[in-house]
Amino acid sequence: MFIKYVKFGKMRSIKMKLNILEKLNTSALALLKANSTKQLETAIAESTKSLVEAAHAQLYLYTKERLKREYSSSIAIKKSSLIKEPLFKTYLQNDSISLISQTKFHKWKLQNIPSGVQGIIVVPLIYKKDSLGFILLYHTAPELSELEKETLLLFSQTAVLAITKARLQEESKKSLEIRDRFISLASHELRTPLTSLHGYIQLLHAKMADKKTVEARWVKELHIESIRLTTLVKELLDVNRIKQGQFAFVFSEVQMNDVVNRALDHYRLTSADHSVVYQNKTHESTAKVVGDFDKLVEMVSGLLGNAIKFSKPDEKITVTLKVHQGILSLTVKDVGRGISKRDLTAVFDGFYKSTHASYMEGMGVGLLLAKHIVDNHRGKIKITSKENKGTKVEVNLPTIKTSPL
């Protein structure tokens, strides 16, 4: 009989632990499903309450060093007077789970204690010795088992990680919003004076283009740099328009050979020291697409710009245009520094800087713009690269189907 009793006891203990693990798993999933800070705070409090079957739960968090009640499971429970009790702070100095007995909170003459509550469980939320806040559980049982304490401690650590992650994401989101707002304002403010500067520099360049003086060389350099600066500001404005859904397209029949030549003309002026080889393997009748001519020029220019940034002047850059089975393929290939596997996953995110950032120019938005333009032309863009081996970007666009004569 004794042996059977021991076996039954072990089975009961295992069953209890499995039940706890199942509850912990359900609670953790509830945190993962939270789509906002408020949903996360609700999930943390309610999940903690369900783990020990408490009657009520309250979540308090520190925000800018101020303690704020973020959640209460019952509107009938006002802000707990417990947190004003000087001895209460001793329960928050470590990450252990404490139970304040009914006798003690009656002695402290606490208010707003719901009827039937026999103990208040204090669950501190501590991250790297810093207190994020705590959870108060109003319990109808006078005691708390060691297994329940371990369960609450384990879940509190999960909750701390979830809160920390949510705060970091919120801070990151705010930082990105500030960055985007600054870039939008700065690019708009720069556009007007830059247009005037570029216009006057163009006039000077046209006037002194045939001269061989030092001043003429200076004006030529000014002209090149003003083009680069104008392109940069235009890219920033375009990124802002994409984010606001105002990046409009005007579609017509476009000859891709003309698009590539326009982009090449731009870089023959600004980067004449780089060797760019253009291989046009198409016929004029087959290399037509439905697209926005200016946006496609911008896309090709962006790909060329990236190839030049990653290459030395003596390293060849190849641009290839071909058509196969109704798909026009544009390839820009270089044998420059290449992109690491880690950086390759982020090149289309915008404001991308590789590990070779000290060698790079621009703001890292060229590929973001290129992808957006390609996507809106019902095309696909693919990039492959190896460090110190080079990079290949391939753009595929549907051609205009021509009926046979």
ZITA-V538289 format. One record per backbone hydrogen bond with DSSP energy under -0.5 kcal/mol. CO is the residue of the C=O (numbers start at 1). NH is the residue of the N-H. If there is no record, write none. Layout:
BEGIN
co nh
CO NH
CO NH
END
This chain:
BEGIN
co nh
1 5
2 6
3 7
4 8
5 9
6 10
7 11
8 12
9 13
10 14
11 15
12 16
13 17
14 18
15 19
16 20
17 21
18 22
19 23
20 24
21 25
22 26
23 27
24 28
25 29
26 30
27 31
28 32
29 33
30 34
31 34
36 40
37 41
38 42
39 43
40 44
41 45
42 46
43 47
44 48
45 49
46 50
47 51
48 52
49 52
49 53
49 54
56 138
57 73
58 136
59 70
59 71
60 134
61 63
61 68
63 66
66 63
68 61
68 70
71 59
74 77
76 78
80 83
81 84
82 85
85 88
85 89
86 89
87 90
88 91
89 92
90 93
96 124
98 122
99 101
100 120
101 105
102 106
103 107
104 108
105 110
106 109
111 81
112 114
114 117
118 102
119 121
119 139
120 100
121 123
121 137
122 98
122 124
123 135
124 126
125 132
125 133
127 130
130 127
130 132
132 62
133 125
134 60
135 123
135 137
136 58
136 138
137 121
137 139
138 55
138 56
139 118
139 119
145 149
146 150
147 151
148 152
149 153
150 154
151 155
152 156
153 157
154 158
155 159
156 160
157 161
158 162
159 163
160 164
161 165
162 166
163 167
164 168
165 169
166 170
167 171
168 172
169 173
170 174
171 175
172 176
173 177
174 178
175 179
176 180
177 181
178 182
179 183
180 184
181 185
182 186
183 187
184 188
185 189
186 190
187 191
188 192
189 193
190 194
191 195
192 196
193 197
194 198
195 199
196 200
197 201
198 202
199 203
200 204
201 205
202 206
203 207
204 208
205 209
208 211
213 217
214 218
215 219
216 220
217 221
218 222
219 223
220 224
221 225
222 226
223 227
224 228
225 229
226 230
227 231
228 232
229 233
230 234
231 235
232 236
233 237
234 238
235 239
236 240
237 241
238 242
239 243
240 244
241 245
241 246
241 247
242 245
246 248
249 251
252 254
252 291
254 256
254 289
255 258
255 259
256 260
257 261
258 262
259 263
260 264
261 265
262 266
263 267
264 268
265 269
266 270
267 271
271 274
274 276
275 277
275 317
276 278
277 279
277 319
278 280
279 281
279 321
283 286
283 287
287 256
288 400
289 254
289 291
291 252
291 293
292 296
293 297
294 298
295 299
296 300
297 301
298 302
299 303
300 304
301 305
302 306
303 307
304 308
305 309
306 310
308 311
310 337
312 315
313 275
314 316
316 335
317 277
318 320
318 333
319 279
320 331
321 281
322 329
324 327
326 399
327 324
327 329
328 330
328 397
329 322
329 331
330 395
331 320
331 333
332 393
333 318
334 391
337 388
340 344
341 345
343 346
343 347
344 347
346 349
354 357
356 359
356 360
357 360
364 352
365 369
366 370
367 371
368 372
369 373
370 374
371 375
372 376
373 377
374 377
374 379
375 378
380 396
382 394
384 392
386 389
386 390
390 386
391 334
392 384
393 332
394 382
395 330
396 380
397 328
399 401
END
